[in-house]
Amino acid sequence: MYTPPVFKPDRAASLAFAEARGFGLACAWDGGKPIASALPFYLTYANDGTPRALFHVARHNPLVKLAAGLPGGASWLLAVTGADAYVSPDWYVSPDQVPTWLYQAVHLTGPVRTLSDEELAVQIDALSAKFEDRLLPKKPWVSGKMTAARLEAMKKAIVGLEMTVEEVEGSFKLNQHKSETDFAAVGNALALQAEAGARDIAGLMREVRPQAFAVMQTETTTPPRSEQ
């Protein structure tokens, strides 16, 4: 991932973003073309601190054959993206600006192995628990609500996978390199857009540089000196 230093988050922030998002695009190379699937995942950590991303795919998914230990096994990429938004040059205070796109993205890279049946059972429960927790106070769904026969049939239809994350790359492009005046002007314009992604980016910009918006607010509310 190409990331100018000003947009590059640290490793901890990148992993926290990936875990919070919990959904990405798993990509592998089959020797002739890329193979990819969008899927939910969660992170765990080995005793030495190495991150591990766990997910599963349908048994007939071409990715299954590309897991480590099978022909074509190699490092995979798990691309995780968040909100994104287009920025019009007209929104800047300064002249001679160009269109751009703001976004957050993290790439996790590493070899992938197939999980055992016992590990898959644990993964199913851990993955569902992660997202069911977001629905509280709803009583969480658990696999135990299914009949044993139906649960077993479901597990046979999928393959659990685990990526040992060897490389973590992130890019949080939020116009950090712009002046406070331009930064706040774009953030305020994004906050007024209909797209949820634009408003999400506006919120992130306020978290990154709240002082920029405070300065603009002061400038727009302070009367001219002749009126004071």
C-alpha positions as CSV (number, residue, x, y, z in Angstrom):
1,M,0.0,0.0,0.0
2,Y,1.4,3.4,-1.0
3,T,0.9,5.8,1.9
4,P,2.5,9.3,2.3
5,P,3.8,9.6,5.9
6,V,1.3,12.3,6.8
7,F,-1.6,9.8,6.2
8,K,0.1,6.8,7.8
9,P,-1.4,5.6,11.1
10,D,0.7,3.5,13.6
11,R,0.4,-0.2,13.8
12,A,-1.9,-0.2,16.8
13,A,-4.3,2.3,15.2
14,S,-4.4,0.2,12.0
15,L,-5.2,-3.0,13.9
16,A,-7.8,-1.3,16.0
17,F,-9.5,0.0,12.9
18,A,-9.4,-3.4,11.2
19,E,-10.9,-5.1,14.3
20,A,-13.6,-2.4,14.8
21,R,-14.6,-2.7,11.1
22,G,-14.6,-6.5,11.1
23,F,-15.3,-6.8,7.4
24,G,-12.9,-6.9,4.5
25,L,-11.9,-8.4,1.1
26,A,-9.7,-11.5,1.3
27,C,-7.5,-11.7,-1.8
28,A,-5.2,-14.5,-3.1
29,W,-3.3,-15.3,-6.3
30,D,-4.1,-18.6,-8.0
31,G,-1.1,-18.4,-10.3
32,G,-3.0,-16.9,-13.2
33,K,-5.4,-14.3,-11.7
34,P,-6.5,-12.8,-8.3
35,I,-9.3,-14.5,-6.4
36,A,-11.2,-12.5,-3.8
37,S,-14.2,-12.8,-1.4
38,A,-15.8,-10.2,0.9
39,L,-16.2,-11.6,4.4
40,P,-16.5,-10.8,8.1
41,F,-13.5,-11.6,10.4
42,Y,-12.1,-11.0,13.9
43,L,-8.6,-10.7,15.3
44,T,-6.8,-12.6,18.0
45,Y,-3.2,-12.5,19.1
46,A,-0.6,-15.2,19.6
47,N,1.5,-15.3,22.8
48,D,4.2,-13.3,21.0
49,G,1.7,-10.6,20.0
50,T,1.4,-11.7,16.4
51,P,-2.1,-10.8,15.1
52,R,-4.3,-13.5,13.5
53,A,-7.3,-12.8,11.4
54,L,-10.0,-15.6,11.5
55,F,-12.8,-16.0,8.9
56,H,-14.5,-18.7,6.9
57,V,-15.7,-19.2,3.3
58,A,-18.0,-21.6,1.5
59,R,-16.4,-25.0,1.0
60,H,-16.6,-24.6,-2.8
61,N,-15.0,-21.1,-2.7
62,P,-11.8,-21.2,-4.9
63,L,-9.9,-19.6,-2.0
64,V,-10.0,-22.9,-0.1
65,K,-7.5,-24.5,-2.4
66,L,-5.2,-21.6,-2.0
67,A,-4.8,-21.9,1.8
68,A,-1.3,-22.7,3.1
69,G,-0.4,-26.4,2.8
70,L,-2.3,-26.8,-0.5
71,P,-1.1,-26.2,-4.0
72,G,-0.7,-22.5,-4.7
73,G,-0.6,-21.6,-1.0
74,A,1.1,-18.2,-0.4
75,S,0.5,-14.9,1.4
76,W,-2.9,-13.4,1.2
77,L,-4.2,-9.8,1.5
78,L,-7.1,-8.9,3.7
79,A,-8.1,-5.4,2.6
80,V,-10.3,-3.5,5.1
81,T,-11.9,-0.2,4.2
82,G,-14.1,2.3,6.1
83,A,-15.9,5.5,5.1
84,D,-14.9,7.4,2.0
85,A,-15.9,10.7,0.4
86,Y,-15.2,12.8,-2.7
87,V,-13.9,16.3,-2.1
88,S,-14.6,19.2,-4.5
89,P,-12.0,21.8,-5.0
90,D,-14.7,24.4,-4.6
91,W,-14.9,23.7,-0.9
92,Y,-11.4,25.0,-0.1
93,V,-10.7,28.5,1.0
94,S,-7.4,28.5,-0.8
95,P,-7.3,28.7,-4.7
96,D,-5.8,26.2,-7.1
97,Q,-7.0,23.0,-5.4
98,V,-7.8,19.7,-7.1
99,P,-10.4,17.1,-6.6
100,T,-9.5,14.3,-4.2
101,W,-10.9,11.4,-2.2
102,L,-10.7,10.9,1.5
103,Y,-10.8,7.5,3.1
104,Q,-9.6,5.0,5.7
105,A,-8.0,1.7,4.6
106,V,-5.9,-1.1,6.2
107,H,-4.2,-4.0,4.5
108,L,-3.3,-7.1,6.5
109,T,-0.9,-9.6,4.7
110,G,0.2,-13.1,5.6
111,P,-0.1,-16.9,5.0
112,V,-3.4,-18.6,5.6
113,R,-4.1,-22.1,7.0
114,T,-7.2,-24.2,7.2
115,L,-8.8,-24.7,10.6
116,S,-9.7,-28.0,12.1
117,D,-13.4,-28.9,12.8
118,E,-12.9,-28.0,16.5
119,E,-11.3,-24.7,15.7
120,L,-14.1,-23.9,13.2
121,A,-16.7,-24.4,15.9
122,V,-14.9,-22.0,18.2
123,Q,-14.6,-19.5,15.3
124,I,-18.3,-19.6,14.5
125,D,-19.2,-18.7,18.0
126,A,-16.5,-16.0,18.4
127,L,-17.4,-14.4,15.1
128,S,-21.2,-14.3,15.8
129,A,-20.6,-13.0,19.3
130,K,-18.5,-10.1,18.0
131,F,-21.3,-8.8,15.9
132,E,-24.2,-9.8,18.2
133,D,-22.6,-7.7,20.9
134,R,-23.2,-4.7,18.7
135,L,-27.0,-5.3,18.9
136,L,-27.3,-5.2,22.7
137,P,-29.6,-5.1,24.5
138,K,-30.9,-7.7,22.1
139,K,-30.3,-11.2,23.6
140,P,-27.4,-12.5,21.5
141,W,-27.9,-15.3,19.0
142,V,-25.7,-18.3,19.7
143,S,-25.2,-21.4,17.7
144,G,-26.8,-23.5,20.4
145,K,-30.1,-22.2,19.2
146,M,-29.8,-24.4,16.2
147,T,-30.6,-28.1,16.1
148,A,-27.5,-30.2,16.2
149,A,-28.2,-31.7,12.8
150,R,-28.6,-28.3,11.2
151,L,-25.5,-26.9,12.8
152,E,-23.4,-29.8,11.7
153,A,-24.7,-29.4,8.1
154,M,-23.8,-25.8,8.2
155,K,-20.3,-26.4,9.4
156,K,-19.7,-29.0,6.7
157,A,-20.7,-26.3,4.1
158,I,-17.9,-23.9,5.1
159,V,-14.1,-24.0,5.7
160,G,-12.5,-22.0,8.6
161,L,-9.4,-20.1,7.8
162,E,-6.7,-18.2,9.8
163,M,-4.3,-15.6,8.5
164,T,-1.1,-15.1,10.4
165,V,-0.7,-11.3,9.9
166,E,2.9,-10.6,9.0
167,E,2.5,-7.1,7.6
168,V,0.1,-4.3,8.7
169,E,-0.3,-1.3,6.4
170,G,-2.7,1.6,6.8
171,S,-3.7,4.8,5.1
172,F,-6.0,7.3,6.9
173,K,-6.3,10.1,4.3
174,L,-8.2,12.9,5.9
175,N,-6.5,16.0,4.4
176,Q,-4.1,16.2,7.4
177,H,-1.6,18.1,5.2
178,K,-3.9,21.0,4.5
179,S,-4.0,24.3,6.4
180,E,-6.4,24.5,9.3
181,T,-8.7,26.9,7.4
182,D,-8.9,24.6,4.4
183,F,-9.2,21.5,6.6
184,A,-12.2,22.9,8.5
185,A,-13.8,24.2,5.3
186,V,-13.8,20.8,3.7
187,G,-14.9,19.1,6.9
188,N,-17.8,21.4,7.2
189,A,-18.8,20.9,3.6
190,L,-18.7,17.1,4.0
191,A,-20.9,17.3,7.1
192,L,-23.6,18.9,4.9
193,Q,-23.6,16.1,2.2
194,A,-26.4,13.6,1.9
195,E,-24.1,10.6,1.7
196,A,-23.4,8.9,5.1
197,G,-19.8,8.3,4.1
198,A,-19.2,12.0,3.7
199,R,-20.7,12.8,7.1
200,D,-18.6,10.0,8.6
201,I,-15.4,11.4,7.2
202,A,-16.4,14.9,8.5
203,G,-16.7,13.4,12.0
204,L,-13.3,11.8,11.7
205,M,-11.8,15.0,10.6
206,R,-13.2,16.7,13.7
207,E,-11.6,14.0,15.8
208,V,-8.2,14.4,14.1
209,R,-8.0,18.2,14.3
210,P,-10.7,19.7,16.5
211,Q,-8.7,22.9,16.9
212,A,-9.1,23.7,13.2
213,F,-12.9,23.8,13.5
214,A,-12.6,25.9,16.7
215,V,-10.5,28.4,14.8
216,M,-13.0,28.6,12.0
217,Q,-15.9,29.0,14.4
218,T,-14.1,31.9,16.1
219,E,-13.3,33.6,12.8
220,T,-16.9,33.3,11.6
221,T,-18.5,34.5,14.9
222,T,-16.1,37.4,15.8
223,P,-17.4,40.7,14.5
224,P,-15.1,43.0,12.5
225,R,-12.9,45.2,14.7
226,S,-14.9,48.3,13.6
227,E,-18.1,46.8,15.1
228,Q,-16.5,45.7,18.4
